[in-house]
């Protein structure tokens, strides 16, 4: 609109100059006023049809670091292109102001440039090219290029995982359930021994590389040596964590991302604590292709790798994890969710033993009407009940 008003103002001045000041010079100015926009329009149309834009960046970046995005612009014609405006788009997890990159391609057939994004909130983020426009050299003509825009890229912003104190009440609750279940299994083993005159479990001394979930802690405390079972430990002894990154379409994106980051910190901080204390557990999460997956975590180095798998999943709006086919009976079930609205009840019903189930939410302000214990991770990295 401003360009159109400016054009009318110039036309009015040319009219005054031609008919009241200098007619010959006025004709020259009118010719220029007509020819220049037509030439600029040809530049716009040429750039609109013959430009291709691609970009690339790393799939992961640590929170607090910068992500480099490399953009490549190519033209398929030898004719000059005046200006190309490229407008990138990115998730609110990047603390960077919206920007427009303008470049000229008069002689170059290919140009590259790099811009950076500041990773501010941990979680699943996205980077894309939102718009590509061809501009004339006069500046007021702009048309969207006909090239196909490159596909968005999912970028995992790796959050800082807190060190949770083993004195946390939630950990003590889960650890007590694990020990109680192990005692029940030992009783079953004793009954097997009396019936068959052979132990239900065979053991040997721990060697480096053995799975921590196979350590028999009760026997180890008696013998003074780490003893491992030679068969697979029952999944009933392992706590199960269900990661439900539910993004409500009605929520502001920035609020949703902060809630997801807090849940990721809570889950992987708690997961790391369990492994350090010798308690193997099962994590159920949405894999990168969107389908639910379950993995047993029993190695202190595995949570960091598993976090990358979780971050590779692009969070879909209004979609909860479908964990019903993966949930097995376990000593304790922990559901970590960003949202406890009405639809959360369906997920809660999939848990076999509701008496040993609890829920982790992003913060103390999370409203809920649940009949199970609800916890949150406070600023001192301790789990507190709501």
C-alpha positions in Angstrom: 0.0 0.0 0.0 2.8 2.4 0.9 4.6 1.6 -2.4 1.4 2.3 -4.3 0.9 5.7 -2.6 4.6 6.6 -3.3 4.1 5.7 -7.0 1.0 7.9 -7.2 2.9 10.8 -5.6 5.8 10.4 -8.2 3.2 10.3 -11.0 1.6 13.5 -9.8 5.0 15.3 -9.6 5.9 14.1 -13.1 2.6 15.5 -14.4 3.2 18.9 -12.8 6.8 18.9 -14.1 5.8 17.9 -17.7 2.9 20.3 -18.2 4.0 23.3 -16.1 7.9 23.2 -16.0 9.7 21.5 -18.8 7.8 19.4 -21.3 10.8 17.7 -23.0 12.4 16.6 -19.8 9.0 15.5 -18.6 8.6 13.1 -21.5 12.0 11.6 -20.7 11.0 11.2 -17.1 7.6 9.6 -18.1 9.5 7.1 -20.4 11.8 6.2 -17.5 8.9 5.9 -15.2 7.3 3.4 -17.5 10.4 1.4 -18.7 12.0 1.0 -15.2 9.0 -0.8 -13.6 8.6 -3.0 -16.7 12.3 -3.9 -16.6 12.0 -4.6 -12.8 9.0 -6.8 -13.5 11.0 -8.9 -15.9 13.6 -9.4 -13.2 10.9 -10.5 -10.8 9.3 -13.0 -13.2 12.7 -14.5 -14.1 13.6 -15.0 -10.5 10.2 -16.4 -9.6 10.6 -19.3 -12.1 14.3 -20.1 -12.0 15.3 -20.1 -8.3 15.7 -23.1 -6.0 16.3 -23.0 -2.3 17.6 -25.8 0.0 18.9 -25.8 3.6 20.7 -28.1 6.0 21.5 -28.1 9.7 22.4 -30.5 12.5 19.7 -32.7 14.0 20.6 -31.9 17.6 21.8 -28.9 19.5 22.4 -28.4 23.3 20.3 -25.9 25.1 22.2 -22.7 25.5 24.2 -23.3 22.2 23.7 -22.0 18.7 22.5 -24.0 15.7 24.0 -23.2 12.3 21.6 -23.3 9.4 23.2 -23.4 6.0 21.1 -22.1 3.1 21.8 -22.7 -0.6 20.2 -20.7 -3.4 20.6 -21.8 -7.0 19.2 -20.3 -10.3 18.7 -22.4 -13.4 18.8 -19.4 -15.9 21.7 -17.3 -17.1 19.5 -14.2 -16.9 20.2 -12.0 -13.8 18.0 -12.1 -10.7 17.6 -8.8 -8.9 16.9 -9.8 -5.3 15.7 -13.0 -3.5 14.0 -12.6 -0.1 14.2 -15.7 2.0 12.2 -15.9 5.3 13.0 -18.8 7.6 10.6 -20.1 10.2 11.5 -21.9 13.5 9.9 -23.1 16.7 9.6 -20.9 19.8 12.3 -23.1 21.4 14.8 -20.9 19.6 15.3 -17.5 21.1 15.9 -15.6 17.9 14.0 -12.7 16.3 12.2 -13.4 12.9 14.5 -12.4 10.0 14.5 -11.9 6.3 17.6 -12.6 4.2 18.0 -10.7 0.9 20.6 -11.6 -1.7 21.3 -10.6 -5.3 22.2 -13.1 -8.1 23.1 -11.0 -11.1 26.1 -13.1 -12.1 26.3 -16.0 -9.6 24.4 -19.1 -10.4 24.8 -20.4 -6.8 25.1 -18.7 -3.4 25.3 -19.9 0.1 24.9 -18.2 3.5 24.6 -19.2 7.1 22.5 -17.9 9.9 22.4 -19.0 13.6 19.6 -19.8 16.0 19.9 -19.7 19.8 18.6 -22.9 21.4 16.7 -21.7 24.5 14.2 -24.4 25.5 14.9 -28.1 25.5 12.6 -30.5 23.5 11.6 -31.2 19.9 11.9 -28.1 17.6 11.6 -27.5 13.9 13.3 -25.3 11.3 12.0 -24.5 7.9 12.0 -22.1 5.0 8.7 -20.3 5.3 8.7 -18.1 2.2 10.9 -17.4 -0.9 10.1 -14.2 -2.9 11.5 -12.7 -6.0 12.0 -8.9 -5.9 12.6 -6.3 -8.5 15.4 -3.8 -8.3 12.9 -1.0 -7.6 11.9 -2.7 -4.4 8.1 -2.5 -4.6 7.5 -5.6 -6.7 7.5 -8.9 -4.9 6.1 -12.3 -6.0 6.4 -15.7 -4.3 8.8 -18.0 -6.1 7.3 -21.1 -7.8 10.0 -23.4 -6.5 9.0 -26.1 -4.1 10.0 -25.2 -0.5 12.3 -27.7 1.2 10.8 -29.9 3.8 11.1 -28.8 7.5 13.8 -30.4 9.6 13.2 -31.6 13.1 15.9 -30.5 15.6 16.2 -31.9 19.0 17.3 -29.3 21.6 19.0 -31.3 24.3 17.9 -30.1 27.8 20.1 -30.0 30.8 19.3 -33.2 32.8 19.3 -32.5 36.6 21.0 -34.6 39.3 18.2 -35.8 41.4 18.9 -36.6 45.1 18.4 -40.2 46.1 16.6 -38.9 49.2 13.8 -37.8 47.0 10.5 -39.1 48.3 9.4 -40.4 44.9 12.6 -42.4 44.5 12.2 -43.9 48.0 8.6 -44.9 47.2 9.7 -46.7 43.9 12.7 -48.3 45.5 10.5 -49.8 48.3 8.2 -51.2 45.7 11.1 -52.8 43.9 12.5 -54.3 47.0 9.1 -55.7 48.1 8.7 -57.3 44.6 12.1 -58.8 44.7 11.4 -60.3 48.2 8.2 -61.8 46.7 10.3 -63.3 43.8 12.8 -64.7 46.3 10.0 -66.4 48.2 8.8 -67.9 44.9 12.3 -69.0 44.3 12.5 -70.7 47.7 9.3 -72.6 46.9 10.8 -73.7 43.6 13.9 -74.9 45.4 12.0 -77.0 47.9 9.9 -78.6 45.1 12.7 -79.3 42.6 15.8 -79.3 44.9 17.5 -76.8 42.5 17.5 -73.0 42.8 15.1 -71.2 40.6 17.9 -68.8 39.7 21.6 -69.6 38.9 24.1 -66.9 39.9 27.7 -66.0 39.2 29.9 -63.1 40.3 29.5 -59.8 38.4 31.9 -59.0 35.6 32.2 -55.7 33.8 29.7 -55.4 31.0 27.0 -57.4 32.8 23.5 -55.9 32.8 22.7 -54.1 36.0 19.1 -55.3 36.0 20.4 -58.9 36.6 22.2 -58.1 39.8 20.6 -59.8 42.8 21.1 -57.1 45.4 19.8 -59.1 48.3 22.2 -62.0 47.6 25.0 -59.5 46.9 24.6 -57.9 50.3 24.8 -61.3 52.0 27.9 -62.5 50.1 29.7 -59.2 50.0 30.1 -59.6 46.2 28.0 -58.4 43.3 26.1 -61.5 42.1 24.1 -61.6 38.8 21.4 -63.9 37.7 22.1 -66.0 34.7 18.5 -65.8 33.4 16.5 -62.7 32.6 15.1 -60.9 35.5 11.3 -60.6 35.6 9.9 -57.4 34.2 7.6 -57.3 37.3 10.6 -56.2 39.3 11.2 -53.2 37.0 9.4 -49.9 37.3 7.8 -48.7 34.1 7.9 -45.0 33.0 5.4 -43.8 30.3 6.4 -40.6 28.6 3.3 -38.7 27.4 4.4 -35.5 25.5 0.9 -34.3 24.9 0.6 -30.8 23.2 -2.8 -29.3 23.4 -3.6 -27.3 20.3 -5.2 -24.6 22.5 -2.0 -24.0 24.4 0.5 -21.3 23.4 3.5 -22.9 21.8 6.0 -21.3 24.2 4.0 -22.6 27.2 3.8 -26.1 25.6 7.5 -26.2 25.0 8.4 -25.3 28.5 6.1 -28.0 29.9 7.7 -30.6 27.6 11.2 -29.5 28.6 10.3 -29.9 32.3 8.8 -33.4 31.8 11.9 -34.5 29.8 14.1 -33.2 32.7 12.0 -35.0 35.3 11.9 -38.3 33.4 15.5 -38.5 32.4 16.8 -37.2 35.7 14.7 -39.9 37.5 15.8 -42.5 35.0 19.4 -41.7 35.6 19.0 -41.9 39.3 17.3 -45.3 39.1 20.2 -46.7 37.0 22.8 -45.2 39.3 21.1 -47.0 42.2 21.1 -50.3 40.4 17.4 -50.3 39.4 16.7 -51.2 35.8 13.4 -49.9 34.4 11.4 -49.8 31.2 10.7 -46.5 29.3 7.7 -46.3 27.0 7.9 -43.4 24.5 6.9 -42.3 21.0 9.7 -43.3 18.6 10.7 -41.1 15.7 8.2 -42.6 13.3 5.4 -41.8 15.8 4.7 -45.4 17.0 5.1 -46.2 20.7 8.2 -48.1 21.7 9.4 -49.8 25.0 13.0 -50.1 26.0 14.7 -51.6 29.0 17.2 -49.2 30.5 19.9 -50.9 32.6 23.1 -49.1 31.6 24.2 -45.7 33.1 25.2 -44.5 29.6 22.0 -45.5 27.9 19.7 -42.6 29.1 21.7 -40.0 27.1 21.3 -42.1 23.9 17.7 -42.7 24.6 17.0 -39.0 25.1 18.2 -38.4 21.5 15.6 -41.0 20.3 12.9 -39.2 22.2 13.9 -35.8 20.8 13.8 -37.2 17.2 10.1 -37.5 17.5 8.1 -34.5 16.2 5.4 -33.8 18.9 2.0 -33.9 17.3 -0.8 -31.7 18.6 -3.6 -33.4 20.5 -2.0 -36.8 20.3 -1.3 -39.0 23.4 1.0 -42.0 23.5 -0.8 -45.3 22.7 0.9 -47.4 25.2 -1.8 -50.0 25.9 -0.1 -52.8 23.9 3.3 -52.2 25.6 2.3 -51.8 29.3 3.1 -54.9 31.3 2.6 -55.7 35.0 5.4 -54.0 37.0 6.2 -53.1 40.5 5.5 -49.4 39.9 4.2 -47.4 37.0 5.1 -43.7 36.5 3.2 -41.7 33.9 5.0 -38.4 33.0 2.6 -36.1 31.2 2.4 -32.5 30.1 -1.4 -32.5 30.3 -3.9 -34.0 32.8 -7.1 -33.1 31.0 -10.0 -35.4 30.5 -8.4 -37.5 27.8 -5.6 -38.5 30.2 -8.0 -40.8 31.9 -7.9 -43.2 28.9 -4.1 -43.5 29.3 -4.4 -44.1 33.0 -6.7 -47.0 32.4 -4.1 -48.9 30.5 -1.9 -49.3 33.6 -2.4 -52.8 35.1 -1.9 -52.0 38.8 -3.4 -48.6 39.6 -2.4 -48.9 43.3 1.3 -48.7 42.5 0.8 -45.9 39.9 1.8 -42.2 40.2 1.9 -39.3 37.8 4.6 -36.7 37.1 3.5 -33.3 35.9 5.5 -30.2 34.8 5.0 -28.0 37.9 3.0 -27.4 41.1 0.4 -25.2 39.2 -0.8 -28.1 37.1 -4.5 -28.6 37.8 -5.8 -32.2 38.0 -8.6 -34.3 39.4 -6.6 -37.6 39.6 -7.1 -40.2 42.3 -3.4 -41.3 42.1 -0.4 -39.6 43.7 0.9 -36.6 41.6 4.5 -35.3 41.7 6.5 -32.5 40.3 10.2 -31.6 40.1 10.9 -28.5 42.1 13.7 -25.9 41.5 16.0 -27.8 43.9 15.7 -31.0 41.8 13.6 -32.8 44.4 10.3 -34.5 43.6 7.4 -33.1 45.7 3.8 -34.3 45.9 0.9 -32.0 44.9 
